[in-house]
Amino acid sequence: MRSLLFLFVVFHAGISFSQTSAAAADSSLVEAGIPALGREWSGADYLQAAKVLAEGKVPLPRLTDEQGRLFLQRLTTTDNFSRYRDSTLPLEKRLPDYFNLLTGATAILKEYLAAADKKLDVHREFAQQLAFGMRMAAMGVQLMDEYLPTIPKDDKYETRMAGMKRAYGGLMTMYGGAEASLSDTRFFSPSDLTLLVSTMAETLPVVKKGFSADYKAEFRKKLESHRTTFTDAEGAKALQQMIDEFGA
């Protein structure tokens, strides 16, 4: 379980929901300090939500109740990425906000990890956030790709490029952890695992640029070992899609 948290730190589903239903259900969360669920969240909103949960001001939101479901939808929707995709906004504003989102989302995941350690049944909530983490990583790669050409070729150029290389290298660790999670059938349900493998397949074309040539070969062999895990059509298709992504 803690290796799964690490893959999220190194770096879900974009669910749409009505603002009316969110507003009706989130009043107690808002009173406790959680940002409103009926609007997009910024990085600062993720940090605020993490603070409220860490302080225990509200019970840990769960998918089994309406407020919890709406919270997790807002937490993991890629609608919150709209500002990062807006090239009219300067990178100097988008990048710090993105890293606040990353920090806040990771802190929130830690709360669910603690719940899992206490044997609470939070596998669906955990899987949803891990899938979001992969999409968040893909968004980060796109921002880095945008930032790369702007790096000035001054006396700090080599240092900045080394930092970029480390960031891309972290993707190997992240997807190595994601691949390992596909074997965790005691914690994750079959539908959880299908969500994870499908999101991996969705984001892999963006993040694989961080993989070295030998890691691509190793990763492909590991993926092939999971063929028996996915008997459902969706999971099997996503797994094969990733295998094909690395070529024969």
PAZAPA-4460 file (N, C-alpha, C; in steps of 0.05 Angstrom, whole numbers, plus 32768, in hexadecimal, padded with zeros to 4 digits):
% residues 248
    n_x    n_y    n_z   ca_x   ca_y   ca_z    c_x    c_y    c_z   seq   type   mol
   8010   7FE8   8000   8000   8000   8000   8011   8019   8000     1      M     A
   8027   801A   800F   8037   8032   8011   8046   8037   7FF7     2      R     A
   804C   8021   7FE8   8058   8026   7FCE   8045   8034   7FBB     3      S     A
   802B   802F   7FBF   8017   803D   7FAE   8017   805A   7FB5     4      L     A
   801A   8061   7FCE   801B   807E   7FD5   8034   808A   7FC8     5      L     A
   804A   807C   7FC8   8062   8087   7FBC   805F   808D   7F9F     6      F     A
   8052   807B   7F90   804E   8080   7F73   803D   8099   7F6F     7      L     A
   802B   809E   7F81   801A   80B6   7F7F   802B   80CF   7F85     8      F     A
   803C   80CD   7F99   804C   80E4   7FA1   805F   80EC   7F8B     9      V     A
   806B   80D7   7F7E   807E   80DD   7F69   8070   80EE   7F54    10      V     A
   8061   80EA   7F51   8056   80FE   7F40   8047   810F   7F53    11      F     A
   7F44   80E7   7F13   7F43   80CD   7F07   7F2E   80D2   7EF6    12      H     A
   7F29   80C8   7EFF   7F16   80CA   7EE9   7F09   80E6   7EE9    13      A     A
   7F07   80F2   7ED1   7EFB   810C   7ECF   7EDD   810A   7ECF    14      G     A
   7ED1   810A   7EE6   7EB4   8105   7EE9   7EA6   8120   7EEA    15      I     A
   7E92   8123   7EDA   7E82   813C   7EDA   7E6A   8138   7EED    16      S     A
   7E63   814D   7EFB   7E4B   814C   7F0D   7E3F   8168   7F0F    17      F     A
   7E26   8169   7F15   7E18   8182   7F14   7E1F   8193   7F2C    18      S     A
   7E21   81AD   7F28   7E28   81BF   7F3D   7E11   81C1   7F51    19      Q     A
   7DF8   81BD   7F48   7DE1   81BE   7F5A   7DE2   81A7   7F6E    20      T     A
   7DE7   818F   7F65   7DE8   8178   7F78   7E00   817B   7F8A    21      S     A
   7E17   8185   7F80   7E2E   8189   7F91   7E28   819D   7FA7    22      A     A
   7E1C   81B3   7F9F   7E17   81C8   7FB3   7E04   81BF   7FC8    23      A     A
   7DF1   81AD   7FC1   7DDE   81A3   7FD4   7DEA   8191   7FE8    24      A     A
   7E00   8183   7FE0   7E0B   816E   7FF1   7E23   8176   8001    25      A     A
   7E30   818D   7FFA   7E4A   8192   8005   7E4A   81A7   801C    26      D     A
   7E32   81AE   8026   7E31   81C4   8039   7E41   81BE   8052    27      S     A
   7E3F   81A6   805D   7E4E   81A0   8075   7E6C   81A0   8070    28      S     A
   7E74   8197   8058   7E91   8197   8051   7E9B   81B4   804F    29      L     A
   7E8B   81C5   8042   7E93   81E1   803F   7E95   81EE   805B    30      V     A
   7E82   81E8   806C   7E82   81F4   8087   7E9C   81EC   8095    31      E     A
   7EA6   81D4   8090   7EBF   81CB   809C   7ED8   81D7   808F    32      A     A
   7ED5   81E3   8078   7EEB   81EF   806A   7EF3   81E3   8050    33      G     A
   7EE5   81CD   8048   7EEA   81C1   802E   7EE1   81D4   8018    34      I     A
   7EF1   81D9   8003   7EE8   81EA   7FED   7ECE   81E0   7FE0    35      P     A
   7EBE   81F2   7FD5   7EA5   81EA   7FC8   7EA9   81D5   7FB2    36      A     A
   7E97   81C2   7FB1   7E9A   81AC   7F9E   7E8F   81B3   7F83    37      L     A
   7E80   81C8   7F81   7E73   81CF   7F68   7E83   81E1   7F55    38      G     A
   7E9D   81E3   7F5B   7EAE   81F3   7F49   7EC9   81E5   7F47    39      R     A
   7ED9   81EE   7F33   7EF4   81E3   7F30   7F05   81E9   7F48    40      E     A
   7F17   81D7   7F4F   7F2A   81DC   7F65   7F45   81E4   7F5A    41      W     A
   7F51   81F7   7F68   7F6D   81FF   7F62   7F7F   81EE   7F74    42      S     A
   7F99   81F2   7F70   7FAC   81E5   7F82   7FA8   81ED   7F9E    43      G     A
   7FA2   8206   7FA3   7F9D   820F   7FBE   7F85   8201   7FCB    44      A     A
   7F71   81FB   7FBB   7F5A   81ED   7FC5   7F61   81D1   7FCE    45      D     A
   7F73   81C4   7FBF   7F7C   81A9   7FC7   7F8B   81AA   7FE2    46      Y     A
   7F9B   81BF   7FE5   7FAA   81C2   7FFE   7F96   81C7   8015    47      L     A
   7F82   81D7   8010   7F6E   81DC   8025   7F5E   81C3   802C    48      Q     A
   7F55   81B4   8018   7F47   819B   801E   7F58   8188   802E    49      A     A
   7F71   8186   8027   7F84   8174   8035   7F86   817D   8052    50      A     A
   7F87   8197   8057   7F8A   81A1   8072   7F71   819A   8083    51      K     A
   7F5A   819D   8077   7F41   8197   8086   7F40   817A   808D    52      V     A
   7F47   8168   807A   7F46   814C   8080   7F5B   8144   8095    53      L     A
   7F73   814F   8093   7F89   8149   80A6   7F81   8151   80C2    54      A     A
   7F72   8167   80C4   7F6A   8170   80DF   7F51   8161   80E9    55      E     A
   7F46   814F   80D9   7F30   813F   80E2   7F16   814F   80E6    56      G     A
   7F13   8165   80D7   7EFB   8176   80DA   7EE2   8169   80CE    57      K     A
   7EE6   8156   80BC   7ED0   8147   80B0   7ED9   812A   80AE    58      V     A
   7EC6   8117   80AF   7ECD   80FB   80AA   7ED9   80F8   808E    59      P     A
   7EEA   80E4   808B   7EF6   80DF   8071   7EE0   80D9   805C    60      L     A
   7EDE   80EA   8047   7EC9   80E5   8034   7ECA   80CA   8026    61      P     A
   7EB3   80BE   8023   7EB2   80A3   8018   7E9E   80A2   8001    62      R     A
   7EA2   8090   7FEF   7E91   808D   7FD8   7E75   8082   7FDF    63      L     A
   7E72   8078   7FF7   7E59   806C   8000   7E44   8080   8008    64      T     A
   7E4C   809A   800A   7E38   80AE   8010   7E3A   80C4   7FFC    65      D     A
   7E24   80D4   7FFA   7E22   80E8   7FE4   7E37   80FE   7FE7    66      E     A
   7E3C   8108   7FFF   7E50   811D   8002   7E6C   8112   7FFA    67      Q     A
   7E72   80FA   8004   7E8C   80EE   7FFE   7E8F   80E9   7FE0    68      G     A
   7E7A   80E1   7FD3   7E7C   80DB   7FB6   7E81   80F5   7FA7    69      R     A
   7E74   810B   7FAE   7E78   8124   7FA0   7E94   8130   7FA6    70      L     A
   7E9D   812C   7FBF   7EB8   8135   7FC6   7ECC   8127   7FB5    71      F     A
   7ECB   810D   7FB3   7EDE   80FD   7FA4   7EDD   8103   7F86    72      L     A
   7EC4   8109   7F7C   7EC2   8111   7F60   7ED1   812B   7F5B    73      Q     A
   7ECC   813F   7F6D   7EDA   8158   7F6A   7EF8   8155   7F6D    74      R     A
   7F00   8145   7F80   7F1D   8140   7F86   7F2B   8135   7F6E    75      L     A
   7F1E   8123   7F5F   7F2C   8114   7F4A   7F23   811A   7F2E    76      T     A
   7F14   8130   7F2A   7F0C   8136   7F0F   7F22   8146   7F01    77      T     A
   7F28   8140   7EE8   7F3C   814E   7ED8   7F31   8169   7ECF    78      T     A
   7F18   816F   7ED5   7F0F   818B   7ED0   7F20   819F   7EDF    79      D     A
   7F2C   8196   7EF5   7F3D   81A8   7F05   7F57   81AE   7EF7    80      N     A
   7F5D   81A2   7EE1   7F75   81A7   7ED2   7F72   81BD   7EBD    81      F     A
   7F5A   81C9   7EBB   7F55   81DC   7EA5   7F69   81F3   7EA5    82      S     A
   7F71   81FC   7EBC   7F83   8213   7EBE   7F9F   820B   7EB4    83      R     A
   7FA6   81F2   7EB8   7FC1   81E9   7EB0   7FC3   81E6   7E92    84      Y     A
   7FAC   81E1   7E86   7FAB   81DD   7E69   7FA8   81F8   7E5A    85      R     A
   7FA3   820D   7E68   7F9F   8227   7E5D   7FBA   8235   7E57    86      D     A
   7FC2   8234   7E3E   7FDC   823F   7E36   7FDD   825D   7E37    87      S     A
   7FC6   826A   7E3A   7FC6   8287   7E3C   7FCF   8290   7E58    88      T     A
   7FCE   827E   7E6B   7FD8   8284   7E86   7FF6   827E   7E87    89      L     A
   8006   8290   7E93   8023   828B   7E94   802A   8272   7EA5    90      P     A
   803F   8265   7E9C   8048   824D   7EAA   8050   8254   7EC7    91      L     A
   8059   826C   7ECC   8061   8274   7EE6   804A   8273   7EFA    92      E     A
   8031   8274   7EF0   801A   8271   7F01   800F   8255   7F02    93      K     A
   8010   8247   7EEB   8005   822C   7EE9   8016   8218   7EF8    94      R     A
   8030   8219   7EF5   8041   8205   7F02   803F   8205   7F20    95      L     A
   8041   821B   7F2E   803E   821B   7F4C   8023   8210   7F54    96      P     A
   800E   8217   7F46   7FF3   820E   7F4D   7FF1   81F0   7F49    97      D     A
   7FFE   81E6   7F34   7FFE   81C9   7F2F   800C   81BA   7F46    98      Y     A
   8022   81C5   7F4F   8031   81B7   7F64   8022   81B9   7F7F    99      F     A
   8012   81CE   7F83   8000   81CE   7F9A   7FEB   81B8   7F98   100      N     A
   7FE0   81B5   7F80   7FCC   819F   7F7C   7FD9   8184   7F82   101      L     A
   7FF1   8180   7F78   8000   8167   7F7D   8004   8162   7F9A   102      L     A
   800C   8177   7FA9   8011   8174   7FC5   7FF7   816F   7FD5   103      T     A
   7FE2   817E   7FCE   7FC9   817A   7FDC   7FBD   815E   7FD7   104      G     A
   7FBD   8156   7FBD   7FB2   813C   7FB6   7FC1   8125   7FC4   105      A     A
   7FDB   8128   7FC6   7FEB   8113   7FD3   7FE5   8112   7FF1   106      T     A
   7FE1   812A   7FFE   7FDB   812B   801A   7FC0   811E   8020   107      A     A
   7FAD   8122   800E   7F92   8116   8011   7F94   80F8   800E   108      I     A
   7FA4   80EF   7FFB   7FA8   80D2   7FF8   7FB3   80C5   8011   109      L     A
   7FC4   80D4   801F   7FD0   80C9   8038   7FBA   80C4   804C   110      K     A
   7FA5   80D4   804C   7F8F   80CF   805F   7F81   80B5   8059   111      E     A
   7F7F   80AF   8040   7F72   8095   8038   7F85   807E   803D   112      Y     A
   7F9F   8083   803A   7FB2   806E   8040   7FB1   8067   805E   113      L     A
   7FAE   807B   806F   7FAC   8076   808C   7F93   8067   8092   114      A     A
   7F7D   806D   8084   7F64   805E   8088   7F67   8041   807F   115      A     A
   7F75   803D   8069   7F7A   8021   8060   7F8B   8012   8074   116      A     A
   7F9E   801F   8080   7FAF   8012   8094   7F9F   800A   80AC   117      D     A
   7F88   8018   80B1   7F76   8011   80C7   7F61   7FFD   80BF   118      K     A
   7F65   7FF2   80A7   7F54   7FDD   809C   7F38   7FE7   8094   119      K     A
   7F36   8001   808F   7F1D   800C   8084   7F1B   8005   8066   120      L     A
   7F03   8001   805D   7EFF   7FF9   8041   7EFE   8011   802F   121      D     A
   7F16   801A   8027   7F18   8032   8017   7F25   802C   7FFC   122      V     A
   7F23   8013   7FF3   7F31   800C   7FDA   7F27   801B   7FC2   123      H     A
   7F0D   8021   7FC1   7F03   802F   7FA9   7F0C   804C   7FA9   124      R     A
   7F0B   8059   7FC0   7F15   8074   7FC2   7F33   8076   7FBC   125      E     A
   7F42   8062   7FC5   7F5F   8062   7FC0   7F65   805F   7FA3   126      F     A
   7F57   804C   7F96   7F5B   8047   7F79   7F54   8060   7F69   127      A     A
   7F3F   806D   7F70   7F36   8085   7F62   7F4C   809A   7F63   128      Q     A
   7F58   809E   7F7A   7F6C   80B2   7F7D   7F87   80AA   7F70   129      Q     A
   7F8D   8090   7F6F   7FA5   8087   7F61   7FA2   808C   7F43   130      L     A
   7F8A   8087   7F39   7F85   808C   7F1C   7F88   80AA   7F16   131      A     A
   7F7D   80BA   7F28   7F80   80D7   7F25   7F9E   80DF   7F26   132      F     A
   7FAD   80D1   7F36   7FCA   80D7   7F38   7FD8   80D3   7F1D   133      G     A
   7FD0   80BE   7F0F   7FDC   80B9   7EF4   7FD4   80CF   7EE1   134      M     A
   7FBB   80D8   7EE2   7FB3   80EE   7ED0   7FC1   8108   7ED8   135      R     A
   7FC5   810B   7EF2   7FD3   8123   7EFC   7FF0   8122   7EF2   136      M     A
   7FFC   810B   7EF2   8018   8108   7EE8   8019   810F   7ECA   137      A     A
   8006   8106   7EBB   8005   810C   7E9E   8003   812A   7E9A   138      A     A
   7FF3   8137   7EAB   7FF0   8154   7EA9   800B   8162   7EAF   139      M     A
   8019   8157   7EC3   8033   8162   7ECA   8047   815F   7EB4   140      G     A
   8046   8149   7EA5   8058   8145   7E8F   8053   815A   7E79   141      V     A
   8039   8160   7E74   8032   8174   7E60   803D   818F   7E68   142      Q     A
   803B   8196   7E82   8045   81AF   7E8B   8063   81B0   7E89   143      L     A
   8071   819A   7E8F   808E   8199   7E8C   8096   819C   7E6F   144      M     A
   8087   8190   7E5D   808D   8192   7E41   808B   81AF   7E38   145      D     A
   8078   81BD   7E43   8074   81D9   7E3C   808A   81EA   7E48   146      E     A
   8093   81E2   7E60   80A8   81F1   7E6E   80C4   81ED   7E61   147      Y     A
   80C9   81D6   7E57   80E4   81CE   7E4E   80EF   81E2   7E3A   148      L     A
   80E1   81EB   7E25   80ED   81FD   7E12   80F2   8219   7E1D   149      P     A
   80E6   821F   7E34   80E9   823A   7E3F   8101   823C   7E52   150      T     A
   810F   8225   7E58   8125   8226   7E6A   813C   8235   7E5E   151      I     A
   8145   824B   7E6B   815B   825B   7E60   8175   824C   7E60   152      P     A
   8185   824E   7E4B   819E   8241   7E49   81B4   8252   7E57   153      K     A
   81B1   8254   7E71   81C4   8264   7E81   81D5   8251   7E92   154      D     A
   81E2   825C   7EA6   81F4   824B   7EB7   81E5   8237   7EC8   155      D     A
   81CA   8239   7ECA   81BA   8226   7ED9   81AC   8212   7EC7   156      K     A
   81B1   8213   7EAD   81A3   8202   7E9A   81A6   81E5   7EA0   157      Y     A
   81BF   81DC   7EA5   81C4   81C0   7EAA   81B6   81B7   7EC4   158      E     A
   81B6   81C8   7ED8   81A8   81C1   7EF1   818A   81BD   7EEC   159      T     A
   817E   81D0   7EDD   8162   81CE   7ED7   815C   81B5   7EC7   160      R     A
   816C   81AF   7EB3   8168   8197   7EA3   816B   817D   7EB3   161      M     A
   817D   817D   7EC6   8180   8166   7ED7   8167   8162   7EE8   162      A     A
   815B   8178   7EF0   8142   8176   7EFF   812C   816B   7EEE   163      G     A
   812B   8174   7ED5   8116   8169   7EC3   811A   814B   7EBF   164      M     A
   8133   8143   7EBC   8139   8126   7EB8   8130   8116   7ED0   165      K     A
   8135   8121   7EE8   812C   8112   7F00   810D   8110   7F01   166      R     A
   8100   8126   7EF8   80E3   8125   7EF8   80D8   8110   7EE5   167      A     A
   80E3   810F   7ECD   80DB   80FB   7EBA   80E2   80DF   7EC4   168      Y     A
   80F9   80DC   7ED1   8101   80C3   7EDC   80EE   80B9   7EF2   169      G     A
   80E2   80CC   7F00   80CE   80C5   7F14   80B6   80B7   7F09   170      G     A
   80B1   80BB   7EEF   809B   80AE   7EE3   809F   8090   7EE2   171      L     A
   80B8   8087   7EDE   80BE   806A   7EDE   80B6   805E   7EF9   172      M     A
   80BD   806D   7F0F   80B6   8063   7F29   8097   8062   7F2D   173      T     A
   808A   8077   7F23   806D   8079   7F26   8060   8062   7F18   174      M     A
   8067   805D   7EFF   8059   8048   7EF0   8063   802D   7EF8   175      Y     A
   807B   802B   7F03   8083   8011   7F0F   8071   800B   7F27   176      G     A
   806B   801F   7F37   8058   801B   7F4E   803C   8015   7F45   177      G     A
   8034   8022   7F2F   8019   801D   7F24   8017   8001   7F1A   178      A     A
   802C   7FF8   7F0D   802C   7FDC   7F02   802B   7FC9   7F1A   179      E     A
   803A   7FCE   7F2F   803A   7FBC   7F46   801E   7FBB   7F53   180      A     A
   8010   7FD1   7F53   7FF5   7FD1   7F5F   7FE2   7FBF   7F51   181      S     A
   7FE7   7FB8   7F38   7FD5   7FA7   7F29   7FD5   7F8A   7F35   182      L     A
   7FE9   7F84   7F45   7FEA   7F6A   7F52   7FDC   7F6A   7F6E   183      S     A
   7FD4   7F81   7F77   7FC9   7F83   7F92   7FAB   7F7C   7F92   184      D     A
   7FA5   7F63   7F8D   7F89   7F5B   7F8B   7F7C   7F57   7FA6   185      T     A
   7F8C   7F57   7FBB   7F80   7F55   7FD6   7F74   7F6F   7FDF   186      R     A
   7F7F   7F85   7FD6   7F75   7FA0   7FDE   7F61   7FAB   7FC9   187      F     A
   7F6A   7FAA   7FB0   7F59   7FB6   7F9B   7F46   7FA1   7F90   188      F     A
   7F2E   7FAB   7F89   7F1A   7F9A   7F7C   7F20   7F98   7F5E   189      S     A
   7F14   7F84   7F50   7F18   7F83   7F33   7F12   7F9D   7F24   190      P     A
   7EFC   7FAB   7F2D   7EF5   7FC4   7F20   7F0A   7FD9   7F26   191      S     A
   7F16   7FD9   7F3E   7F2B   7FEC   7F45   7F43   7FE7   7F32   192      D     A
   7F4A   7FCE   7F2E   7F62   7FC8   7F1E   7F5D   7FCF   7F01   193      L     A
   7F44   7FCC   7EF7   7F3D   7FD4   7EDC   7F40   7FF2   7ED9   194      T     A
   7F37   8001   7EED   7F39   801E   7EED   7F57   8026   7EEB   195      L     A
   7F68   8019   7EFB   7F84   8020   7EFB   7F91   8019   7EE1   196      L     A
   7F8D   8001   7ED6   7F9A   7FFA   7EBD   7F90   800B   7EA6   197      V     A
   7F76   8012   7EA7   7F6B   8023   7E91   7F77   803F   7E92   198      S     A
   7F7B   8049   7EAA   7F86   8064   7EAD   7FA4   8064   7EA6   199      T     A
   7FB2   804E   7EAC   7FCD   804B   7EA4   7FCF   804C   7E86   200      M     A
   7FBE   803D   7E78   7FBE   803C   7E5B   7FB8   8057   7E4F   201      A     A
   7FA6   8066   7E5C   7F9E   8080   7E52   7FB5   8094   7E54   202      E     A
   7FC4   8093   7E69   7FD9   80A7   7E6E   7FF5   809F   7E64   203      T     A
   7FF9   8086   7E5F   8013   807C   7E58   801F   808A   7E3F   204      L     A
   8010   808F   7E2A   801C   809C   7E13   8029   80B7   7E19   205      P     A
   801F   80C5   7E2E   802A   80DF   7E35   8043   80DB   7E47   206      V     A
   8042   80C9   7E5A   8057   80C7   7E6E   806E   80B4   7E66   207      V     A
   806B   80A4   7E51   807F   8090   7E4B   8099   809D   7E42   208      K     A
   8099   80B6   7E3B   80B1   80C4   7E32   80C6   80C5   7E49   209      K     A
   80BC   80C1   7E61   80CF   80C0   7E78   80DC   80A5   7E7C   210      G     A
   80D4   8091   7E6C   80DF   8076   7E6F   80F8   8072   7E5F   211      F     A
   810C   8067   7E6B   8124   8060   7E5C   811E   8048   7E4A   212      S     A
   812F   8042   7E36   812A   802D   7E24   8129   8012   7E32   213      A     A
   813C   800D   7E45   813C   7FF3   7E52   8123   7FF0   7E65   214      D     A
   811A   8007   7E70   8103   8006   7E82   80EA   8000   7E72   215      Y     A
   80E8   800A   7E5A   80D1   8004   7E48   80CF   7FE6   7E44   216      K     A
   80E6   7FD9   7E3F   80E6   7FBC   7E3A   80DE   7FAD   7E54   217      A     A
   80E9   7FB6   7E6B   80E2   7FA9   7E84   80C5   7FAD   7E8B   218      E     A
   80BB   7FC5   7E87   809F   7FCB   7E8E   808C   7FBB   7E7D   219      F     A
   8093   7FB8   7E63   8081   7FA8   7E51   807F   7F8B   7E5B   220      R     A
   8096   7F80   7E64   8095   7F64   7E6D   8084   7F62   7E87   221      K     A
   8086   7F76   7E98   8076   7F75   7EB0   8058   7F77   7EAA   222      K     A
   8051   7F88   7E96   8035   7F8A   7E8E   802B   7F6F   7E83   223      L     A
   803B   7F61   7E74   8033   7F48   7E69   802D   7F33   7E7F   224      E     A
   803A   7F36   7E96   8035   7F23   7EAC   801A   7F27   7EB8   225      S     A
   800C   7F3D   7EB2   7FF2   7F42   7EBE   7FDB   7F39   7EAB   226      H     A
   7FE1   7F2B   7E96   7FCC   7F23   7E84   7FB6   7F13   7E91   227      R     A
   7FBD   7F02   7EA5   7FAA   7EF1   7EB2   7F99   7F00   7EC7   228      T     A
   7FA2   7F18   7ECE   7F94   7F28   7EE2   7F7A   7F33   7ED7   229      T     A
   7F7A   7F3A   7EBD   7F64   7F49   7EB1   7F55   7F36   7E9E   230      F     A
   7F3E   7F2C   7EA9   7F2D   7F1B   7E98   7F16   7F2B   7E8C   231      T     A
   7F12   7F44   7E96   7EFD   7F55   7E8B   7F08   7F62   7E71   232      D     A
   7EF5   7F68   7E5F   7EFD   7F72   7E45   7F0B   7F8D   7E47   233      A     A
   7F01   7F9F   7E59   7F0D   7FBA   7E5B   7F29   7FB9   7E65   234      E     A
   7F2D   7FAA   7E7B   7F48   7FA8   7E87   7F5C   7F9B   7E74   235      G     A
   7F53   7F85   7E67   7F65   7F77   7E54   7F6C   7F88   7E3D   236      A     A
   7F59   7F98   7E33   7F5F   7FAA   7E1C   7F73   7FBF   7E25   237      K     A
   7F6F   7FCB   7E3D   7F82   7FE0   7E46   7F9E   7FD5   7E4A   238      A     A
   7FA0   7FBD   7E55   7FBA   7FB0   7E59   7FC8   7FAC   7E3E   239      L     A
   7FB9   7FA1   7E2B   7FC5   7F9C   7E11   7FCD   7FB6   7E03   240      Q     A
   7FBD   7FCB   7E07   7FC3   7FE5   7DFC   7FDE   7FEF   7E06   241      Q     A
   7FE4   7FEB   7E20   7FFE   7FF4   7E2B   8014   7FE3   7E20   242      M     A
   8010   7FC9   7E1E   8024   7FB7   7E13   802B   7FBF   7DF6   243      I     A
   8016   7FC6   7DE7   801B   7FCE   7DCB   8029   7FE9   7DCA   244      D     A
   8025   7FFA   7DDE   8031   8014   7DDF   8050   8012   7DDE   245      E     A
   805B   7FFC   7DE9   8077   7FF9   7DEA   8082   7FE9   7DD2   246      F     A
   8070   7FE0   7DC0   8078   7FD2   7DA8   807D   7FB5   7DAE   247      G     A
   8081   7FA6   7D99   8085   7F89   7D9B   80A1   7F83   7DA6   248      A     A
***
